[in-house]
C-alpha cells in the first residue's frame, strides 16, 4: 500500500477560502490489467475542477499481471491524496469493499480504470448535487459512446442502448432524464451513511455486484438522484467473442441475484427462458417429430425480431451498421442465457460483509 503524497493544491478552487468546506470525495477505481488505459483515466480525474485536497484516488488493483500498478504509481504526483491498494481476492466486489473501508470520504464514487470523462466538472457536479438535493445516492448515465470508439464498438454501443439490446427498466444509457430513480440500475455515488447502514458489497458476486448492492440500498429505503451531468462514458467490447464473455458474466451475476433475492425483471429472464425452451423442444422433437414446429417458429420469430430491431436502429444510426447488429444481438442474448444457465451448476457463494 502506498502512502498519500503531499502536493500543493492546484485545482480550479485553489486559493478559494470556501474550498475547505467542500465535501471530501473518495474515488474508487477497481482495476485489473488496465495498462492500456489507466494513465488516461487518471489524467482525466486529475484535470477535474475541484481542489486536490478535497478528494482522494484509491486504485484498487486485482493483482494485475501487466504494468497497471507501475503506470498508476507514475501518475501519483498528479494528486495530493493517492494510494494503490492490493486486492488479493481479485474480484471487483472485493475491490469496492476495500475502497469503502480505506476511503476517508464524505462521499464515495466508483469509476472503472477504462472510462472517458467528458469534462472537468464531474467532481464539482457530484458535490453540488449531493449538497443541494436531499439524496444519499447519485445515479449516472454510462453511455458506451466515447469519442474514440472503433466502428465495431459503436455498433455494440448502439445495439446495447436499444430496447432489445438492454431493456426498458434501466436508465443507464439515458442522457435526457434528470430526477429521482431507484438506485438499482445506475447508482454509482454514495454518502458514507449509505454504506454504514446497508453494509458492503457481497463478495460472492464477480458480476452484477453493483446491481445487487444497489438493490439492497433501494430496499433499505434510499432513493437516488439521476443526472446526465454525472455521465461517465464506458467502452464497449472490441469483438464478438469478448462481448459474449462479458454478457455471460452478466448472466451469471443475474442468476446469483435471482437466487439470493428472487428479484429479476422479465427482460433479464427472457433470454435464458427463451433459449432453454428452444433447447428442450428441439430435444423433444427427436422423440416426437410433431414438436419440431415449436422451436422452428420460435427461431423464426427471434430472427424476425432482431432483424426488425437491426433495421430500426440502423435507420437512426446508419445502415453501415446493419449487417453487424444481428450478430451483436445474438451474442448479447446468448451470453446472458449461457451465464444465467451456467449459474445453476455453480456452487453458491455469498460473502456479504456488514459493518
C-alpha positions in Angstrom: 0.0 0.0 0.0 1.3 3.4 -1.0 1.0 6.3 1.4 -0.6 9.6 0.1 1.8 12.1 -1.4 1.9 15.8 -0.4 1.5 18.3 -3.1 0.2 21.9 -3.2 -3.5 22.4 -4.1 -3.7 23.2 -7.8 -7.3 22.6 -8.8 -9.7 25.3 -10.0 -10.6 26.2 -6.4 -7.0 26.9 -5.4 -6.9 29.9 -3.1 -10.7 29.9 -2.5 -11.3 30.1 1.2 -14.6 28.2 0.8 -12.8 25.2 -0.7 -12.2 23.7 2.7 -15.9 23.4 3.3 -16.5 21.3 0.1 -17.3 17.6 0.6 -14.3 15.2 0.6 -14.8 12.7 -2.1 -13.2 9.2 -2.3 -12.8 7.9 -5.9 -12.5 4.1 -6.0 -11.0 2.6 -9.2 -11.3 -1.3 -9.2 -8.8 -2.3 -11.8 -7.2 -5.4 -13.3 -4.8 -5.3 -16.3 -5.7 -1.8 -17.4 -2.2 -0.8 -18.6 -3.5 0.5 -21.9 -5.9 2.9 -20.3 -5.2 3.7 -16.7 -3.0 6.7 -17.4 -5.6 8.4 -19.4 -8.3 7.7 -16.8 -6.1 9.1 -14.1 -5.3 12.2 -16.2 -9.0 12.9 -16.6 -9.5 12.7 -12.9 -6.5 14.9 -12.2 -7.8 17.5 -14.5 -11.1 18.0 -12.6 -12.0 21.5 -11.5 -12.0 20.5 -7.8 -9.4 21.2 -5.1 -7.0 18.4 -4.8 -7.1 18.4 -1.0 -10.8 17.6 -1.1 -10.6 14.3 -2.9 -8.6 11.1 -2.9 -8.0 8.4 -5.5 -7.8 4.8 -4.5 -6.6 2.5 -7.3 -7.6 -1.0 -6.1 -5.7 -3.5 -8.1 -6.7 -7.1 -8.5 -3.1 -8.3 -8.8 -2.6 -7.2 -12.4 -0.1 -9.1 -14.5 0.7 -6.2 -16.7 2.1 -2.7 -15.9 -1.2 -1.3 -14.4 0.3 -0.6 -11.0 3.6 0.7 -12.4 1.8 3.2 -14.6 -0.7 4.2 -11.8 2.2 4.9 -9.4 3.9 7.0 -12.1 0.8 9.2 -12.0 0.7 9.8 -8.2 2.5 13.1 -8.5 -0.7 14.5 -10.1 -2.7 14.0 -6.9 -2.4 15.1 -3.3 -4.2 12.0 -1.9 -3.4 8.9 -3.9 -3.0 5.2 -3.0 -2.7 1.9 -4.7 -4.3 -0.9 -2.7 -3.7 -4.6 -3.4 -6.9 -6.6 -3.9 -5.8 -10.2 -3.2 -9.3 -11.6 -3.7 -9.1 -10.1 -7.3 -12.9 -9.5 -7.6 -14.5 -6.2 -8.4 -16.8 -6.7 -5.4 -13.8 -7.1 -3.0 -12.2 -4.0 -4.7 -15.2 -1.9 -3.9 -15.2 -3.1 -0.3 -11.5 -2.3 0.1 -12.3 1.2 -1.2 -15.2 1.7 1.1 -13.1 0.5 4.1 -10.0 2.5 3.3 -11.7 5.7 2.0 -12.0 8.8 4.1 -14.6 10.5 2.0 -17.9 12.1 2.9 -19.0 10.5 -0.4 -17.7 7.6 -2.4 -17.6 7.4 -6.2 -16.9 4.3 -8.3 -15.1 4.8 -11.6 -13.5 1.9 -13.6 -10.0 2.1 -14.9 -11.0 2.3 -18.5 -13.5 5.2 -19.0 -13.9 8.5 -20.7 -14.8 11.6 -18.6 -16.1 14.3 -20.9 -15.4 17.4 -18.9 -13.7 18.9 -15.9 -16.8 19.4 -13.8 -17.7 15.9 -12.7 -16.5 16.1 -9.1 -17.9 19.6 -8.8 -21.3 18.4 -10.0 -21.2 15.4 -7.7 -20.5 17.7 -4.7 -23.2 20.3 -5.8 -25.9 17.7 -6.3 -25.2 15.9 -3.1 -25.3 19.2 -1.3 -28.3 20.7 -3.0 -30.5 17.6 -3.3 -31.8 15.5 -0.4 -30.4 12.2 -1.6 -27.8 9.9 -0.3 -27.2 8.1 -3.6 -26.5 9.6 -7.1 -27.0 7.7 -10.3 -25.4 8.4 -13.6 -25.7 7.5 -17.3 -22.9 5.3 -18.5 -23.2 5.6 -22.3 -21.0 3.4 -24.5 -20.1 6.2 -26.9 -16.8 7.8 -26.1 -15.3 9.8 -29.0 -12.6 7.3 -29.8 -14.7 4.2 -30.4 -13.9 1.9 -33.3 -16.6 1.2 -35.9 -17.4 -2.2 -34.2 -17.5 -0.6 -30.8 -20.0 2.0 -32.0 -22.2 -0.8 -33.4 -22.1 -2.5 -30.0 -22.9 0.7 -28.2 -25.9 1.4 -30.4 -27.2 -2.1 -30.1 -26.8 -2.2 -26.3 -28.7 1.0 -25.8 -31.7 -0.2 -27.8 -34.7 -1.9 -26.3 -33.8 -5.4 -27.4 -30.2 -4.9 -26.5 -30.7 -3.8 -22.9 -34.4 -3.5 -22.0 -36.6 -0.7 -20.8 -36.2 -1.0 -17.0 -32.8 0.8 -16.7 -31.7 4.4 -17.0 -28.1 3.6 -17.5 -28.0 4.8 -21.2 -30.4 7.7 -20.8 -28.8 11.1 -21.4 -32.0 13.1 -21.2 -33.8 12.3 -18.0 -33.0 14.0 -14.7 -34.7 13.2 -11.5 -35.4 10.5 -8.9 -34.8 6.9 -9.8 -34.5 3.6 -8.0 -30.7 3.1 -7.4 -30.6 -0.5 -8.6 -29.5 0.0 -12.2 -27.3 3.1 -12.1 -26.3 4.1 -8.6 -22.6 4.9 -8.5 -22.0 7.5 -5.8 -22.9 7.1 -2.2 -22.8 9.0 1.1 -21.0 7.4 3.9 -24.3 7.0 5.7 -25.5 4.6 3.0 -22.5 2.2 3.5 -22.8 2.4 7.3 -26.5 1.5 7.1 -26.6 -1.1 4.3 -23.1 -2.7 4.6 -20.6 -3.7 2.0 -20.8 -5.4 -1.4 -21.5 -9.2 -1.5 -18.1 -10.6 -2.4 -19.8 -13.8 -3.8 -20.6 -11.7 -6.8 -18.0 -11.0 -9.5 -20.5 -9.5 -11.9 -23.7 -7.6 -11.1 -22.2 -6.9 -7.7 -23.1 -3.2 -8.1 -26.7 -4.2 -9.1 -27.1 -6.4 -6.0 -25.6 -3.8 -3.7 -27.8 -1.1 -5.2 -30.8 -3.3 -4.9 -30.2 -3.6 -1.1 -29.7 0.1 -0.9 -33.1 0.6 -2.5 -34.6 -1.9 -0.2 -33.2 0.0 2.7 -35.3 3.0 1.7 -32.7 5.1 -0.1 -33.6 6.7 -3.4 -31.2 8.0 -6.0 -31.0 11.2 -8.0 -30.1 10.7 -11.6 -28.4 13.4 -13.7 -26.8 13.5 -17.2 -24.3 15.9 -15.6 -22.7 12.9 -13.9 -22.2 10.8 -17.0 -19.1 8.7 -17.4 -18.5 7.0 -20.7 -17.6 3.3 -20.8 -16.0 1.5 -23.7 -17.8 -1.4 -25.4 -16.1 -4.7 -26.1 -14.0 -4.9 -29.2 -15.0 -8.3 -30.6 -18.0 -10.6 -30.7 -16.1 -13.1 -28.5 -15.3 -10.6 -25.8 -18.9 -9.3 -25.9 -20.2 -12.8 -25.4 -17.9 -13.3 -22.5 -19.0 -10.0 -20.9 -22.6 -10.9 -21.3 -22.1 -14.4 -19.9 -20.6 -12.8 -16.7 -23.6 -10.5 -16.5 -25.9 -13.5 -16.9 -24.1 -15.4 -14.1 -24.4 -12.3 -11.9 -28.1 -12.0 -12.7 -28.6 -15.7 -11.7 -26.9 -15.2 -8.4 -29.1 -12.1 -7.9 -32.2 -14.2 -8.6 -31.0 -16.9 -6.3 -30.3 -14.5 -3.4 -33.2 -12.1 -3.7 -35.7 -13.7 -6.1 -35.9 -10.4 -7.8 -35.3 -10.0 -11.5 -37.1 -8.2 -14.3 -38.8 -10.0 -17.2 -36.2 -8.6 -19.6 -33.4 -10.4 -17.7 -35.3 -13.7 -17.5 -36.3 -13.6 -21.2 -33.0 -14.8 -22.8 -32.4 -17.9 -20.6 -36.1 -18.9 -20.7 -36.3 -18.5 -24.5 -33.2 -20.4 -25.4 -33.9 -23.1 -22.8 -37.3 -23.6 -24.3 -35.8 -23.9 -27.8 -33.2 -26.5 -26.5 -35.8 -28.6 -24.7 -38.3 -28.6 -27.5 -35.6 -29.4 -30.0 -34.7 -32.4 -27.9 -38.3 -33.4 -27.6 -38.7 -33.2 -31.4 -36.2 -36.0 -31.7 -38.7 -38.2 -29.8 -41.9 -36.7 -31.1 -41.5 -35.4 -34.6 -44.6 -33.1 -34.5 -42.9 -31.0 -31.8 -40.3 -29.6 -34.3 -42.7 -26.8 -35.2 -42.3 -25.1 -31.8 -38.5 -24.4 -31.9 -38.8 -23.6 -35.6 -41.4 -21.0 -35.0 -39.5 -19.6 -32.0 -36.3 -19.3 -34.0 -38.1 -17.7 -36.9 -39.8 -15.2 -34.6 -36.4 -14.4 -32.9 -34.7 -13.8 -36.3 -37.6 -11.6 -37.3 -37.3 -9.5 -34.1 -33.6 -9.0 -34.2 -33.8 -8.2 -37.9 -36.5 -5.6 -37.3 -34.6 -4.2 -34.4 -31.4 -4.0 -36.5 -33.2 -2.1 -39.3 -34.8 0.2 -36.8 -31.5 1.1 -35.1 -29.8 1.4 -38.5 -32.4 4.0 -39.6 -31.3 6.1 -36.7 -27.5 5.3 -36.5 -26.7 4.5 -40.1 -27.2 1.5 -42.4 -23.5 0.8 -42.5 -24.0 -1.0 -39.1 -26.9 -3.1 -40.4 -25.0 -6.3 -41.0 -23.3 -6.2 -37.6 -26.4 -5.7 -35.5 -27.9 -9.2 -35.8 -24.7 -10.9 -34.7 -24.3 -8.4 -31.8 -27.8 -9.0 -30.6 -27.2 -12.8 -30.8 -24.1 -12.5 -28.7 -25.9 -10.4 -26.1 -28.8 -12.7 -25.8 -26.8 -16.0 -26.0 -24.2 -14.7 -23.5 -26.9 -13.7 -21.0 -28.6 -17.0 -21.4 -25.4 -19.0 -21.1 -24.3 -17.2 -18.0 -27.6 -17.5 -16.3 -28.0 -21.2 -17.0 -24.4 -22.0 -16.1 -25.1 -20.4 -12.7 -27.4 -23.3 -11.9 -24.4 -25.6 -11.9 -22.1 -23.4 -9.9 -21.7 -23.6 -6.2 -23.5 -20.7 -4.4 -21.1 -18.4 -2.5 -22.2 -15.3 -0.9 -20.0 -13.4 1.4 -21.8 -10.2 2.1 -19.9 -8.1 4.6 -21.7 -5.9 7.2 -20.3 -3.1 9.3 
